[in-house]
Amino acid sequence: MKTETAPAGDQVRRFIFEGEPVRGHWAHVDSAWRELRRHRQYPGLVDELLGHAVAACTLLAATLKFRGTLTFQLQGDGIVNLLVAQCTDDNRIRAVARYDAQSLAALATHSPPGEIFRQLTGGAGRITVTVEAEEKSARYQGVVPLAGDSLAQSLEAYFATSEQLPTRVVLAADAQRAAGMLVQKLPEAGEARTRDAWQEAQWGMQRLTPGMLLGGSLEANVAALFPGHDVRVFAGAPVEFECRCNPARVAGVLRALGSEEIRDVLREHGSVTVTCEFCHRPYTFDSIDIEALFADSVGGPEAIH
C-alpha cells in the first residue's frame, strides 16, 4: 500500500486499488462539523442524520471535476421533513435540518436502527442531488426515492440509478465529528478479475464500523479492510465550514423589506433579529443600527452580492 500520511482532522481523500477497477473516497469532518452547528444544537437523532448527510455530500462533491456546488437534499414525510447539505468543489460545507419536535419526542429510541431511520424520514421520501457548474452555468439534478434502512443505502441506490456505478457506502456521525467512506466498481475489461476485487472490497466495507470510521485514519482502515491489495492513498484536501451569510447580506434583506416594515418590528420588539437558515447565526440590529441602515440607503439602492 502506497500512502501519504495525514492526520484525520477535516479532509477528504481518494484511494485506488492498484491495477484493479476499484476506487474509493474517504471524508472526515471534525472542527468544521462542530462549527456548522455552533449556533444551533439539534437533538441527537437529528444531529446524527444531519452528520450522515454532510459526510455523504462531501463524498459526492469529491467527484466533481469542475468549479461548482453540489447540494444533497433529503425530503420526506417523516419526523425530519428536510435535510440540506451543500459542498463546493473546494470542500466548503454548510447544512440545515427541519424536524417535528413533538413527533421526535414520541419516537421509541429503542427500536432497531432501520425502523428509526424510516420513522425519521417517512415512507415517501426522496433524495435529490443537484450539481451546479460555475463556468458553464450548467445544472444537473438526480432524484431517487429513499431506499433501505439508512442514508448510506439510499446513497448506494442513487449511484446505481444515476451514475450506474456499483457502490458501497458507510456513514457515521457523533457530536464531535462526521465521516464517510465509499468504494466503487469501475467499468473495465477483465470481468473475472474485476468481480474478485469488487467482492473483496465489499467484504471489507462490511467490516467497517462507525468507531473505525470516526476514530481511525484512512491508512489504518485501508490496511484492516483490504489486506492483500496494493491500495494507493492520495493526499487529502481540507474541508471547511463556510456559510454565505454576512452582515452586508442581512442588511440588504432588511433594506429590501423597507423602512416602514422594519421600524414596525423595531417598535414591537425593541430590536430586529435575522437568523441564518443554514448556520443559525443571529444578526441583531438595535434602533441605532436601523437608523444608520436606512440613512445609508437614502441615496439609492445598494447592490448586495
C-alpha positions in Angstrom: 0.0 0.0 0.0 1.5 3.3 -1.1 0.4 6.0 1.3 0.9 9.7 2.1 0.2 10.1 5.8 -2.0 12.9 7.1 -3.8 13.5 10.3 -7.6 12.9 10.4 -9.0 16.3 11.1 -11.1 17.9 8.4 -10.3 16.4 5.0 -11.5 14.4 2.0 -9.1 11.8 0.4 -9.1 9.5 -2.6 -7.7 6.0 -2.9 -7.4 3.3 -5.6 -6.8 -0.4 -5.8 -3.6 -0.5 -7.9 -4.2 -2.4 -11.2 -7.8 -3.1 -10.3 -11.0 -1.3 -11.3 -11.9 -0.2 -7.7 -11.7 3.3 -6.3 -12.8 5.0 -3.1 -13.2 8.2 -1.3 -13.0 9.0 2.4 -14.3 12.1 4.2 -13.6 13.1 7.8 -15.2 16.3 9.1 -14.1 17.4 12.6 -13.9 21.0 13.6 -16.0 22.0 10.6 -18.8 19.8 11.8 -18.8 21.4 15.2 -18.6 24.9 13.7 -21.5 24.1 11.4 -23.7 23.6 14.5 -22.2 26.2 16.7 -25.3 28.4 16.7 -27.9 25.5 16.6 -27.8 22.2 18.5 -30.0 19.5 17.1 -31.5 16.6 19.1 -29.3 13.5 19.0 -31.1 11.5 16.3 -31.5 14.5 14.0 -27.9 15.5 14.6 -26.6 12.1 13.6 -28.7 12.0 10.5 -27.5 15.5 9.5 -24.0 14.4 10.1 -24.6 11.5 7.7 -25.9 13.9 5.1 -22.8 16.2 5.5 -20.5 13.2 5.1 -22.4 12.0 2.0 -22.4 15.4 0.4 -18.7 15.8 0.9 -18.1 12.4 -0.7 -20.2 13.2 -3.6 -18.6 16.6 -4.1 -15.2 15.0 -4.1 -16.1 13.5 -7.6 -16.6 17.0 -9.1 -14.2 17.8 -12.0 -15.1 21.4 -12.3 -15.8 24.5 -10.2 -19.3 24.4 -8.7 -21.6 23.4 -5.9 -23.2 20.1 -5.0 -26.4 20.1 -3.0 -27.6 17.0 -1.3 -31.3 17.2 -0.2 -33.5 14.7 1.6 -37.2 15.4 1.7 -39.6 13.1 3.4 -43.0 12.9 5.2 -41.5 11.7 8.5 -40.2 13.5 11.6 -37.3 15.0 9.7 -39.0 16.5 6.7 -36.0 18.2 5.2 -32.2 17.9 5.3 -30.0 20.0 3.0 -26.2 19.8 2.8 -24.1 21.8 0.4 -20.4 21.3 -0.6 -18.4 23.2 -3.1 -15.7 21.8 -5.3 -13.1 23.1 -2.8 -14.9 21.4 0.1 -16.6 24.3 1.8 -19.7 22.9 3.6 -22.9 24.0 5.2 -26.1 22.2 6.2 -29.5 22.5 7.8 -32.3 20.2 9.1 -36.0 20.7 9.8 -37.9 18.4 12.0 -41.1 18.0 14.1 -40.0 18.3 17.7 -43.3 16.9 19.1 -43.1 13.7 16.9 -39.4 13.3 17.7 -40.1 13.3 21.4 -42.6 10.4 21.0 -40.2 8.3 18.9 -39.2 5.0 20.6 -35.4 5.2 20.6 -35.0 1.5 21.5 -36.4 0.5 18.1 -33.9 -1.1 15.5 -31.8 1.4 13.6 -33.6 0.7 10.3 -37.0 1.4 11.8 -35.8 4.6 13.4 -34.5 5.8 10.1 -37.8 5.1 8.4 -39.7 6.9 11.1 -37.3 9.9 10.9 -37.5 10.1 7.1 -41.0 8.7 6.4 -42.3 6.3 3.8 -42.4 8.5 0.7 -39.1 10.4 1.0 -36.6 11.1 -1.8 -33.0 12.2 -2.3 -32.2 15.0 -4.7 -28.6 15.7 -5.8 -28.1 18.9 -7.6 -24.8 19.9 -9.3 -24.3 23.5 -10.5 -21.2 24.3 -12.5 -20.0 27.9 -12.2 -18.2 28.3 -15.6 -20.9 27.0 -17.9 -23.9 27.8 -15.8 -24.9 24.1 -16.2 -27.2 22.4 -13.8 -27.6 18.6 -13.3 -30.2 17.0 -11.0 -30.7 13.4 -10.0 -33.7 12.3 -7.9 -34.1 8.8 -6.3 -36.5 7.5 -3.6 -35.2 6.7 -0.2 -34.1 3.1 -0.1 -33.2 0.6 2.6 -32.6 1.1 6.2 -30.2 4.0 6.2 -29.0 7.1 4.4 -25.9 5.1 3.2 -28.1 2.5 1.5 -30.1 5.3 -0.1 -26.9 6.8 -1.4 -25.9 3.4 -2.9 -29.2 3.4 -4.7 -28.5 6.9 -6.0 -25.2 5.8 -7.5 -26.7 2.6 -9.0 -29.6 4.6 -10.6 -28.0 7.9 -11.6 -24.3 7.0 -12.1 -24.6 3.3 -13.0 -21.7 2.6 -10.6 -22.0 -0.2 -8.1 -21.1 1.5 -4.8 -20.8 0.6 -1.1 -21.1 3.4 1.5 -20.6 3.6 5.2 -21.6 6.8 7.1 -21.1 7.8 10.7 -21.5 10.8 13.0 -21.5 11.8 16.6 -21.4 15.1 18.5 -17.7 15.7 17.6 -17.3 14.6 14.0 -18.9 13.2 10.9 -17.3 10.8 8.5 -18.0 8.6 5.4 -16.3 6.2 3.1 -17.3 4.7 -0.2 -15.8 2.2 -2.7 -17.0 1.9 -6.3 -16.6 -0.7 -9.1 -15.4 0.9 -12.3 -16.3 -0.5 -15.7 -13.2 -2.1 -17.1 -12.2 -5.2 -19.1 -11.3 -8.5 -17.4 -14.6 -9.3 -15.7 -13.4 -12.2 -13.6 -10.6 -10.2 -12.1 -13.0 -7.2 -11.6 -15.5 -9.5 -9.9 -13.0 -10.8 -7.4 -11.6 -7.4 -6.5 -15.0 -5.9 -6.1 -16.3 -8.7 -4.0 -13.3 -8.3 -1.6 -13.9 -4.6 -1.5 -17.5 -5.1 -0.5 -16.5 -7.6 2.2 -14.0 -5.0 3.6 -16.8 -2.4 3.8 -19.0 -4.8 5.7 -16.3 -4.8 8.4 -16.1 -1.1 8.7 -17.6 0.1 11.9 -18.7 3.6 12.9 -15.9 3.6 15.5 -13.3 2.8 12.9 -14.6 5.4 10.6 -14.8 8.2 13.1 -11.7 7.4 15.1 -9.2 5.7 12.7 -7.0 7.1 10.0 -7.7 6.2 6.4 -4.3 4.3 6.2 -5.3 2.2 9.2 -8.7 1.4 7.9 -7.5 0.5 4.4 -4.9 -1.8 5.9 -7.5 -3.5 8.1 -10.3 -3.7 5.5 -8.4 -4.6 2.3 -5.5 -6.9 3.2 -3.6 -8.4 0.3 -4.4 -5.4 -2.0 -2.0 -2.7 -3.1 -4.0 0.4 -2.3 -2.7 3.8 -3.1 -3.9 6.5 -0.8 -3.7 10.1 -2.1 -3.0 13.3 -0.1 -6.1 14.9 1.4 -7.8 18.2 0.6 -9.1 20.3 3.5 -12.8 20.6 4.4 -14.1 23.8 5.9 -17.4 25.1 7.1 -18.5 28.3 5.3 -21.9 29.9 5.4 -22.6 32.5 2.8 -24.4 34.8 5.3 -22.7 38.0 6.5 -23.9 41.4 7.9 -23.9 43.0 4.4 -26.2 40.4 3.0 -28.6 40.6 6.0 -28.6 44.4 5.7 -29.6 44.1 2.1 -32.5 41.9 3.1 -33.7 44.4 5.6 -33.4 47.3 3.2 -35.4 45.3 0.6 -38.2 44.9 3.2 -38.4 48.6 3.6 -38.0 51.1 6.4 -41.7 51.2 7.4 -42.0 47.4 8.0 -38.6 47.1 9.8 -39.4 50.1 12.1 -42.7 48.4 13.0 -40.8 45.3 14.1 -38.3 47.6 16.0 -41.2 49.3 17.9 -42.8 46.0 18.8 -39.7 44.1 19.9 -37.1 46.7 20.6 -34.6 45.2 18.1 -34.7 43.3 14.8 -33.1 39.8 14.7 -32.5 37.8 11.5 -31.3 34.3 11.9 -29.5 32.5 9.0 -31.4 29.3 8.0 -28.2 27.4 7.4 -25.8 28.2 10.3 -28.5 29.7 12.6 -26.2 32.6 13.4 -28.4 35.5 14.7 -27.9 39.0 13.4 -29.4 41.6 15.7 -30.0 45.2 14.8 -30.9 47.8 17.5 -32.5 51.2 16.9 -29.2 52.9 16.2 -28.3 50.2 13.7 -31.6 50.5 11.9 -31.4 54.3 11.7 -27.9 54.0 10.2 -29.0 51.3 7.8 -31.7 53.4 6.2 -29.7 56.6 6.4 -27.1 54.9 4.3 -29.7 53.8 1.7 -31.2 57.3 1.2 -29.0 58.0 -1.7 -30.3 55.0 -3.7 -30.5 51.2 -3.6 -27.4 49.2 -2.8 -26.4 46.1 -4.7 -25.8 43.1 -2.5 -23.7 40.3 -4.0 
